[in-house]
C-alpha cells in the first residue's frame, strides 16, 4: 500500500483547527453528544447547551470543536468572550484541560486539540457567567456531556482477478493499518470480518472472521458464483476507530469495465469509480484511457489538479500515467504500455489529493490523500495478423484451386524485442459467402503449421468471398479476420 502526505504553509497548525463544520458532514459513526446546564438570572431561566462530536484522530492530528449555545424564554442572553471556560477531563487518567470559550452573544466555541496520544472518554464541564437582560448568572457543572477520542484506522481490500470467469477461483485480499506513535502501522491483533453482497441484493453474507497477524493483512480464495461487492469491516474499540473498505467484482467479459472502491472511516467517507477498456497491444505499444470519478463526504472540498494512475498485472509489472482533471472529482487519464508488457488481466488504481475544508476561511483546510486499491480490471491482448489468398482468384468452373494463408502474432523475446512471429498449431475457420442472396456458410477448420501457414483445396463452383477467421483467446491474443474475392469464369 502507498501512503502520501502533503506539507502546506502552516499545515501543522491547520491540522489542529478542525471545526464542527466538518463534523456536520461526517457519517453517523461519529456521534454528536449534547448536554445542558440550567441556572437563573433574577427572574429569568437560562440554559446553556454544550454540543460535541466523537473524534477519530488521523496522522496529522485533530481539533474537536465544542459548541455552546445559550437561550432563555424571557430574556436576551449575552456571553462575554473569555468569561467562561470548559473543563475537559480524561475519564481514565483524570487529566484535565481548561479551554477558553471564544465568541460572544448566544453562541461560543472552544477547541480541543488532540494528537492521538490520549484516547477514551472525555467529560466536558462548564464554568463561567452570562447575563440575561443585564442580570448576571453563574453556570458551574463538572460534567455536562462527554465524547470519545479514538485513533484512525485505514482499511483496504482488493479482488484478483477483478473479473473472474464464472466457476473460476479468485482471491480476496484485505487488511488494515492504524495510527500509532505518529505513523500508520499494520493493525496486528485486530479482528475483522469479510462480507459479500450479491449484485442486486441488499443483504451482505458473512464469509470470514479473521484476527490480523503481524502483516496486518490476509487473503482468502473463493469460487465465482456471480458478481457482487466484497467488504471488510472493523468494528473498532476504545482505542481505534471503526472502518470498512469495499470493492465491486464482475464476471469476466470483454469491452469496457467499471468498478467502484469505497473506504469508510469514522470521520471520513470516500469512493472512486474507475472505468477502463480492454486494449490490443501492437509492436509500437499502446495507450489506455481511464476515467475516474472520486467522491468525498466533505461539504466543501477542492480536488487537486495532480492525480495519477497505476496499473499492474499478475506478474507485478506496473505502468503509470497522469490524470487530467475534467471537473471537481472527475478525471481522465492515459497509461502507456510498452510492447513487451505481458498479456492478460490488468487492474488500475487511481490516486489524488483532496483539500477538505473544516472552516469558512480560505486557510481552514487539510489535505487528504485518496488512493483506491487495484480496482477496474481490463485485458491486454496482443495483436494478430491474418493474410489470406487464393492460388488463383479467377479459376474456371469445375477446376480446383487452393485457399491458403498465414497467421502471425505479436511476440516478445527474452531481450524484450517485439516482432510478429508465426502462430503455429492454431485453428483457423474458413467461410464462403456466395455472390447473390445466398448466406455465408462455414466450410471447415484448418490448423496452421510451424510457419503459421494453412491451406485447403476445393473446386470452383460459383463466385463469392472467402473469409478466414482466427477467434483469438480470452486473455492473450485478439482475433483477426481476412477476406479474398473469388471470381469463377
VEXSEMAR-934990 format. One line per field, with one value per residue (C-alpha): residue number from 1; residue in three letters; x, y, z. Coordinates in Angstrom, 1 decimal, decimal comma, padded with zeros to 4 digits. Layout:
// VEXSEMAR-934990
num [NUM	...] .
residuo [ala	...] .
xx [X	...] .
yy [Y	...] .
zz [Z	...] .
//
This chain:
// VEXSEMAR-934990
num [1	2	3	4	5	6	7	8	9	10	11	12	13	14	15	16	17	18	19	20	21	22	23	24	25	26	27	28	29	30	31	32	33	34	35	36	37	38	39	40	41	42	43	44	45	46	47	48	49	50	51	52	53	54	55	56	57	58	59	60	61	62	63	64	65	66	67	68	69	70	71	72	73	74	75	76	77	78	79	80	81	82	83	84	85	86	87	88	89	90	91	92	93	94	95	96	97	98	99	100	101	102	103	104	105	106	107	108	109	110	111	112	113	114	115	116	117	118	119	120	121	122	123	124	125	126	127	128	129	130	131	132	133	134	135	136	137	138	139	140	141	142	143	144	145	146	147	148	149	150	151	152	153	154	155	156	157	158	159	160	161	162	163	164	165	166	167	168	169	170	171	172	173	174	175	176	177	178	179	180	181	182	183	184	185	186	187	188	189	190	191	192	193	194	195	196	197	198	199	200	201	202	203	204	205	206	207	208	209	210	211	212	213	214	215	216	217	218	219	220	221	222	223	224	225	226	227	228	229	230	231	232	233	234	235	236	237	238	239	240	241	242	243	244	245	246	247	248	249	250	251	252	253	254	255	256	257	258	259	260	261	262	263	264	265	266	267	268	269	270	271	272	273	274	275	276	277	278	279	280	281	282	283	284	285	286	287	288	289	290	291	292	293	294	295	296	297	298	299	300	301	302	303	304	305	306	307	308	309	310	311	312	313	314	315	316	317	318	319	320	321	322	323	324	325	326	327	328	329	330	331	332	333	334	335	336	337	338	339	340	341	342	343	344	345	346	347	348	349	350	351	352	353	354	355	356	357	358	359	360	361	362	363	364	365	366	367	368	369	370	371	372	373	374	375	376	377	378	379	380	381	382	383	384	385	386	387	388	389	390	391	392	393	394	395	396	397	398	399	400	401	402	403	404	405	406	407	408	409	410	411	412	413	414	415	416	417	418	419	420	421	422	423	424	425	426	427	428	429	430	431	432	433	434	435	436	437	438	439	440	441	442	443	444	445	446	447	448	449	450	451	452	453	454	455	456	457	458	459	460	461	462	463	464	465	466	467	468	469	470	471	472	473	474	475	476	477	478	479	480	481	482	483	484	485	486	487	488	489] .
residuo [unk	unk	unk	unk	unk	unk	unk	unk	unk	unk	unk	unk	unk	unk	unk	unk	unk	unk	unk	unk	unk	unk	unk	unk	unk	unk	unk	unk	unk	unk	unk	unk	unk	unk	unk	unk	unk	unk	unk	unk	unk	unk	unk	unk	unk	unk	unk	unk	unk	unk	unk	unk	unk	unk	unk	unk	unk	unk	unk	unk	unk	unk	unk	unk	unk	unk	unk	unk	unk	unk	unk	unk	unk	unk	unk	unk	unk	unk	unk	unk	unk	unk	unk	unk	unk	unk	unk	unk	unk	unk	unk	unk	unk	unk	unk	unk	unk	unk	unk	unk	unk	unk	unk	unk	unk	unk	unk	unk	unk	unk	unk	unk	unk	unk	unk	unk	unk	unk	unk	unk	unk	unk	unk	unk	unk	unk	unk	unk	unk	unk	unk	unk	unk	unk	unk	unk	unk	unk	unk	unk	unk	unk	unk	unk	unk	unk	unk	unk	unk	unk	unk	unk	unk	unk	unk	unk	unk	unk	unk	unk	unk	unk	unk	unk	unk	unk	unk	unk	unk	unk	unk	unk	unk	unk	unk	unk	unk	unk	unk	unk	unk	unk	unk	unk	unk	unk	unk	unk	unk	unk	unk	unk	unk	unk	unk	unk	unk	unk	unk	unk	unk	unk	unk	unk	unk	unk	unk	unk	unk	unk	unk	unk	unk	unk	unk	unk	unk	unk	unk	unk	unk	unk	unk	unk	unk	unk	unk	unk	unk	unk	unk	unk	unk	unk	unk	unk	unk	unk	unk	unk	unk	unk	unk	unk	unk	unk	unk	unk	unk	unk	unk	unk	unk	unk	unk	unk	unk	unk	unk	unk	unk	unk	unk	unk	unk	unk	unk	unk	unk	unk	unk	unk	unk	unk	unk	unk	unk	unk	unk	unk	unk	unk	unk	unk	unk	unk	unk	unk	unk	unk	unk	unk	unk	unk	unk	unk	unk	unk	unk	unk	unk	unk	unk	unk	unk	unk	unk	unk	unk	unk	unk	unk	unk	unk	unk	unk	unk	unk	unk	unk	unk	unk	unk	unk	unk	unk	unk	unk	unk	unk	unk	unk	unk	unk	unk	unk	unk	unk	unk	unk	unk	unk	unk	unk	unk	unk	unk	unk	unk	unk	unk	unk	unk	unk	unk	unk	unk	unk	unk	unk	unk	unk	unk	unk	unk	unk	unk	unk	unk	unk	unk	unk	unk	unk	unk	unk	unk	unk	unk	unk	unk	unk	unk	unk	unk	unk	unk	unk	unk	unk	unk	unk	unk	unk	unk	unk	unk	unk	unk	unk	unk	unk	unk	unk	unk	unk	unk	unk	unk	unk	unk	unk	unk	unk	unk	unk	unk	unk	unk	unk	unk	unk	unk	unk	unk	unk	unk	unk	unk	unk	unk	unk	unk	unk	unk	unk	unk	unk	unk	unk	unk	unk	unk	unk	unk	unk	unk	unk	unk	unk	unk	unk	unk	unk	unk	unk	unk	unk	unk	unk	unk	unk	unk	unk	unk	unk	unk	unk	unk	unk	unk	unk	unk	unk	unk	unk	unk	unk	unk	unk	unk	unk	unk	unk	unk	unk	unk	unk	unk] .
xx [000,0	001,1	000,7	001,2	001,3	001,5	003,0	001,4	002,2	001,1	-000,2	000,8	-001,4	-004,2	-004,3	-005,3	-008,2	-010,9	-014,2	-017,7	-018,3	-016,6	-018,4	-021,8	-020,6	-019,4	-021,1	-023,3	-020,5	-019,1	-021,9	-022,9	-023,4	-025,5	-025,7	-027,5	-027,0	-029,6	-029,4	-031,4	-030,6	-033,1	-036,5	-035,1	-034,2	-031,0	-030,0	-026,6	-026,4	-022,9	-022,5	-019,5	-018,9	-016,8	-013,4	-011,2	-007,6	-005,5	-001,8	-002,0	-003,9	-007,3	-009,1	-012,5	-014,7	-017,1	-020,1	-022,0	-025,3	-027,4	-031,1	-033,8	-037,6	-037,9	-034,7	-031,8	-028,7	-025,2	-022,0	-018,8	-015,7	-013,2	-015,6	-016,4	-014,4	-014,8	-013,0	-012,2	-011,3	-009,9	-012,1	-009,4	-006,4	-008,1	-006,0	-007,8	-007,5	-009,1	-010,5	-011,4	-014,7	-014,5	-017,2	-020,0	-023,7	-025,7	-023,0	-019,4	-016,8	-013,8	-011,3	-009,8	-006,6	-005,7	-002,7	-003,9	-001,7	-004,7	-007,8	-011,0	-013,9	-013,6	-016,1	-016,9	-017,6	-018,7	-017,6	-018,4	-021,0	-023,5	-026,1	-029,8	-031,2	-028,3	-028,7	-025,7	-025,8	-023,2	-023,1	-020,9	-021,2	-018,4	-020,0	-022,4	-021,7	-018,9	-017,3	-014,8	-011,5	-010,1	-007,2	-007,9	-007,8	-007,2	-008,7	-008,2	-009,5	-008,8	-010,0	-007,8	-008,6	-011,2	-013,5	-013,0	-014,9	-018,0	-016,8	-013,2	-011,3	-010,2	-008,6	-009,8	-007,0	-007,7	-006,0	-005,8	-003,4	-003,9	-002,4	000,2	003,1	002,8	002,6	000,4	001,4	-000,2	-003,2	-001,8	-004,3	-007,4	-010,4	-012,1	-014,9	-015,3	-018,7	-020,1	-023,2	-024,5	-025,4	-029,0	-029,2	-029,1	-028,2	-024,5	-023,4	-020,7	-017,8	-015,0	-013,7	-010,0	-007,6	-004,9	-001,3	001,9	001,5	-002,0	-003,4	-004,9	-006,1	-008,8	-009,8	-013,4	-015,2	-017,0	-020,8	-021,7	-020,9	-021,3	-019,4	-016,8	-016,4	-014,0	-015,3	-013,7	-016,0	-013,4	-012,8	-011,9	-008,7	-009,2	-012,0	-014,3	-013,8	-014,6	-013,4	-015,5	-014,9	-017,2	-016,5	-017,9	-017,9	-015,4	-016,4	-014,8	-015,1	-015,3	-015,3	-016,3	-015,6	-016,1	-013,9	-015,3	-013,5	-015,2	-013,5	-015,2	-014,9	-014,4	-016,2	-014,7	-015,1	-013,8	-015,5	-012,9	-013,7	-011,2	-011,4	-009,6	-006,7	-004,9	-001,1	000,9	004,7	004,7	002,9	-000,5	-002,1	-005,1	-007,6	-009,1	-012,0	-012,0	-014,7	-013,7	-016,2	-015,7	-018,2	-017,0	-019,4	-016,7	-013,8	-011,4	-009,8	-006,1	-005,1	-002,4	-003,7	-002,1	-002,8	-001,0	-001,7	-000,4	-000,8	-000,3	003,4	003,6	004,5	003,5	002,7	001,9	000,0	-001,3	-004,9	-006,1	-008,9	-012,2	-014,2	-014,3	-013,5	-013,8	-010,6	-009,5	-006,1	-003,9	-001,4	001,2	002,1	005,2	005,1	006,8	004,1	002,7	-000,7	-003,6	-005,6	-004,6	-006,1	-005,7	-005,6	-006,2	-004,8	-005,0	-005,2	-008,3	-008,4	-011,1	-012,3	-013,3	-014,0	-015,1	-011,7	-009,5	-006,8	-009,2	-008,4	-006,5	-005,1	-006,4	-004,7	-007,0	-005,9	-008,0	-006,6	-006,4	-010,0	-011,0	-010,0	-009,1	-007,4	-004,3	-004,3	-001,6	-002,5	-002,5	-002,2	-004,0	-003,2	-005,5	-005,1	-006,1	-003,8	-005,9	-008,6	-010,3	-010,5	-012,6	-015,8	-015,0	-011,3	-009,6	-007,8	-006,3	-007,4	-004,3	-002,9	-000,7	-001,3	001,3	001,1	002,9	005,6	008,4	011,8	014,0	015,6	012,1	012,2	008,7	008,1	005,4	006,1	004,3	001,4	001,8	-000,8	-003,7	-007,1	-008,5	-012,1	-012,9	-016,2	-017,6	-020,1	-021,6	-022,4	-026,0	-028,6	-027,3	-026,0	-022,4	-021,6	-019,0	-016,8	-014,1	-011,5	-007,8	-004,8	-001,6	001,8	005,1	005,4	001,9	000,6	-002,6	-004,2	-007,1	-008,0	-011,5	-013,4	-014,7	-018,5	-019,5	-018,1	-018,1	-015,9	-013,7	-013,1	-010,6	-011,2	-009,0	-011,1	-008,2	-008,1	-009,8	-006,7	-003,7	-004,4	-007,0	-008,8	-008,3	-010,1	-009,1	-011,2	-010,4	-012,7	-013,2	-014,5	-015,4	-015,2] .
yy [000,0	003,5	006,5	010,1	013,4	016,9	019,8	023,2	026,6	026,4	022,8	021,8	024,5	024,0	020,3	021,3	023,5	021,1	022,7	021,4	022,5	019,3	017,3	018,1	016,1	013,1	009,7	008,5	006,6	009,9	010,6	014,0	014,5	017,3	018,3	021,1	023,1	025,5	028,4	031,6	035,2	037,1	036,0	034,5	030,9	030,5	027,3	026,5	023,6	022,0	020,1	017,9	015,1	012,0	012,3	009,9	011,2	010,8	011,2	015,0	015,4	016,8	019,5	018,8	021,9	022,2	024,5	026,2	028,0	030,0	030,6	032,0	032,1	035,5	037,4	038,0	036,1	037,5	035,7	037,8	036,3	034,7	034,9	031,2	028,1	024,4	021,8	018,6	015,6	012,3	009,8	007,1	009,3	012,2	014,6	017,9	020,8	024,2	025,6	029,2	029,8	032,4	034,4	036,4	036,7	033,5	031,2	030,4	027,9	026,1	024,0	020,8	019,8	016,1	014,3	010,7	010,1	010,1	008,0	007,0	009,0	012,7	014,5	018,2	020,5	024,2	027,1	030,8	033,6	035,1	037,9	037,8	041,3	042,7	040,4	038,2	034,4	031,8	028,3	025,7	021,9	019,3	017,2	018,5	015,9	013,6	012,4	009,7	010,1	007,1	006,7	006,4	003,1	002,7	-000,4	-001,7	-004,6	-005,9	-008,8	-010,6	-011,1	-008,3	-010,1	-013,9	-016,3	-018,0	-021,1	-019,9	-019,4	-015,9	-014,3	-011,6	-009,8	-007,2	-005,6	-002,6	-000,1	002,0	005,3	004,8	006,9	009,4	007,0	004,1	000,6	-002,9	-003,5	-006,6	-008,4	-006,6	-008,8	-008,0	-009,6	-010,3	-009,9	-010,5	-008,8	-010,4	-008,0	-006,9	-007,8	-005,6	-008,4	-009,0	-012,6	-013,2	-015,1	-015,0	-013,6	-013,0	-011,8	-010,0	-011,1	-009,1	-008,0	-006,6	-008,4	-011,7	-013,5	-016,0	-017,9	-018,3	-019,7	-017,2	-017,8	-014,4	-010,6	-008,5	-006,5	-007,6	-005,7	-005,9	-004,4	-003,4	-002,6	-000,5	-000,4	002,0	003,0	002,6	003,8	001,6	001,4	-000,6	-001,0	-002,4	-003,2	-004,4	-007,5	-008,5	-011,7	-011,9	-010,1	-008,2	-004,5	-001,6	-002,4	-000,3	-000,9	001,1	001,2	002,6	003,4	004,4	005,7	007,1	010,7	010,2	008,6	008,4	006,4	006,2	004,7	003,7	002,8	001,1	-000,7	-003,7	-002,9	-004,5	-004,4	-003,7	-003,7	000,1	-000,3	001,1	003,8	003,0	005,7	005,6	007,5	008,2	009,8	010,5	011,4	012,6	013,2	016,7	019,6	021,7	020,0	021,0	018,3	018,6	019,1	016,5	012,9	009,6	006,1	002,8	-000,4	-003,8	-007,5	-010,9	-010,7	-007,4	-005,4	-001,8	001,1	004,7	007,6	011,0	012,0	015,3	017,0	017,3	019,0	018,5	014,9	013,8	012,9	011,4	009,8	007,7	004,9	003,9	000,2	-000,9	-003,8	-006,2	-005,8	-009,2	-010,1	-010,9	-009,4	-006,0	-003,7	000,0	002,1	005,9	008,4	012,1	014,7	016,4	019,7	019,3	022,5	022,4	026,1	029,2	030,7	030,2	028,6	026,3	023,0	019,8	017,7	014,2	011,6	009,3	006,0	003,2	-000,3	-002,2	-001,5	-001,5	-004,7	-004,7	-007,2	-006,6	-008,8	-008,9	-008,2	-011,0	-010,6	-012,9	-012,9	-014,9	-015,5	-017,9	-019,9	-018,2	-015,7	-016,4	-020,2	-021,8	-023,5	-027,1	-026,5	-027,0	-024,1	-023,6	-021,3	-020,5	-018,0	-017,3	-016,3	-014,3	-013,0	-010,3	-012,0	-010,7	-012,4	-012,5	-009,2	-007,6	-007,1	-007,3	-008,8	-010,7	-014,4	-017,5	-018,7	-022,5	-025,2	-022,7	-023,3	-021,0	-021,2	-020,8	-019,4	-018,9	-016,2	-016,9	-014,0	-013,1	-013,6	-016,8	-016,6	-017,1	-020,7	-022,3	-024,6	-026,1	-025,6	-025,8	-025,8	-023,8	-025,5	-024,5	-021,5	-020,3	-021,3	-023,1	-024,3	-026,3	-027,4	-027,1	-027,0	-023,8	-023,8	-020,2	-016,7	-015,3	-014,3	-016,5	-015,4	-016,8	-016,1	-016,6	-016,2	-015,4	-016,2	-014,6	-013,1	-013,4	-012,8	-010,8	-012,4	-011,4	-011,8	-011,5	-012,0	-012,5	-012,4	-015,4	-014,9	-018,1	-017,9] .
zz [000,0	-000,7	001,7	000,9	002,8	001,7	003,6	003,3	004,9	008,4	007,9	011,4	012,9	010,4	011,2	014,8	013,8	012,6	013,4	013,7	010,0	009,0	011,7	010,1	007,0	008,9	008,8	011,7	013,3	014,7	017,2	018,4	022,2	023,6	027,3	029,1	032,2	033,6	036,0	036,9	036,4	038,5	037,2	034,0	033,4	031,3	029,6	028,1	025,6	025,1	021,8	020,8	018,4	018,8	017,1	015,2	015,2	011,9	011,4	011,2	014,5	015,1	017,0	018,4	018,4	021,3	020,7	023,4	022,8	025,3	025,5	027,7	027,1	028,7	028,1	025,8	026,9	026,4	026,9	027,0	025,3	027,7	030,6	030,5	030,4	029,5	031,6	029,6	031,8	030,6	032,4	032,6	033,7	035,4	033,5	032,7	030,3	030,6	027,4	026,9	025,1	022,4	020,7	022,2	022,3	022,3	020,8	021,8	020,7	022,3	020,6	022,0	020,2	020,2	018,7	019,4	022,4	024,6	023,8	025,5	027,0	027,9	030,1	029,5	032,4	032,3	034,4	033,8	033,8	031,4	031,6	030,8	030,1	032,0	035,1	035,8	036,3	037,1	035,4	037,1	036,3	036,5	033,7	031,1	028,4	027,2	023,9	022,8	021,1	019,1	016,6	012,9	011,1	007,3	005,7	002,2	000,0	-003,4	-005,6	-008,0	-010,8	-010,7	-013,2	-012,8	-015,1	-013,6	-011,7	-011,6	-008,4	-007,3	-004,3	-002,0	-000,1	002,6	005,6	007,8	009,2	012,4	013,6	016,3	017,5	014,7	011,8	010,4	011,2	010,5	012,7	014,3	016,6	015,2	014,4	011,1	009,2	005,5	003,7	000,2	-001,2	-004,4	-007,2	-007,0	-003,3	-000,2	002,2	002,9	003,6	006,3	004,8	007,2	010,6	010,8	013,5	011,7	012,1	012,1	008,5	009,1	006,1	004,9	001,8	001,1	-002,1	-003,4	-006,4	-008,5	-008,3	-009,7	-009,4	-006,3	-003,8	-001,2	002,1	005,0	008,3	011,6	014,5	016,4	020,2	022,9	021,2	017,5	015,2	013,2	009,4	006,3	002,7	-000,2	-003,8	-006,6	-008,6	-012,0	-014,2	-016,9	-020,1	-023,0	-023,6	-021,1	-017,4	-014,4	-010,7	-007,5	-004,5	-001,2	002,1	005,3	008,4	011,5	010,2	006,5	003,6	000,2	-003,0	-006,6	-009,6	-012,3	-015,9	-018,2	-021,6	-023,0	-025,2	-028,1	-028,0	-031,2	-031,7	-031,1	-027,7	-026,8	-024,7	-022,5	-021,5	-017,9	-016,5	-012,7	-010,5	-006,9	-004,2	-000,6	002,2	003,0	002,4	000,9	-000,9	-003,7	-005,7	-006,6	-010,2	-009,7	-009,9	-011,0	-012,3	-011,5	-013,4	-012,6	-013,6	-012,1	-012,9	-010,8	-013,9	-013,3	-015,6	-014,5	-016,0	-015,2	-014,6	-016,0	-014,1	-016,0	-013,3	-009,5	-008,7	-012,3	-014,0	-017,3	-017,8	-020,0	-019,3	-021,8	-022,2	-023,9	-026,4	-024,0	-021,4	-020,6	-022,0	-019,7	-016,9	-015,5	-012,9	-012,4	-009,2	-009,0	-006,5	-005,8	-003,0	-001,9	000,1	002,8	004,4	008,1	008,4	006,4	006,0	002,9	005,1	007,0	005,3	005,5	002,6	002,4	000,3	-001,6	-003,2	-004,5	-004,4	-007,8	-008,9	-012,6	-014,4	-018,1	-020,5	-022,6	-025,6	-028,3	-031,9	-034,6	-038,4	-040,8	-044,5	-046,9	-050,6	-053,4	-055,7	-058,4	-057,9	-061,3	-061,8	-064,4	-063,2	-062,2	-061,7	-058,4	-056,5	-053,1	-050,2	-048,3	-045,8	-042,8	-039,2	-037,3	-033,7	-031,8	-029,6	-027,3	-027,0	-023,9	-024,9	-024,8	-028,6	-030,2	-033,6	-035,5	-035,5	-036,9	-034,9	-035,1	-034,4	-034,2	-035,6	-038,4	-039,5	-043,2	-044,5	-048,1	-049,0	-052,4	-054,7	-054,7	-052,0	-050,6	-047,0	-045,9	-044,7	-042,6	-044,7	-042,5	-039,8	-040,7	-038,4	-039,0	-039,4	-037,7	-040,1	-039,3	-042,7	-043,6	-046,8	-048,2	-051,7	-053,2	-056,5	-058,2	-058,5	-058,1	-057,4	-053,9	-051,0	-048,9	-045,2	-042,8	-039,1	-036,0	-032,9	-030,6	-026,9	-023,9	-022,3	-024,6	-028,3	-030,1	-033,0	-036,7	-040,0	-043,6	-046,8	-050,5	-053,5	-055,9	-059,5	-061,3	-065,1] .
//
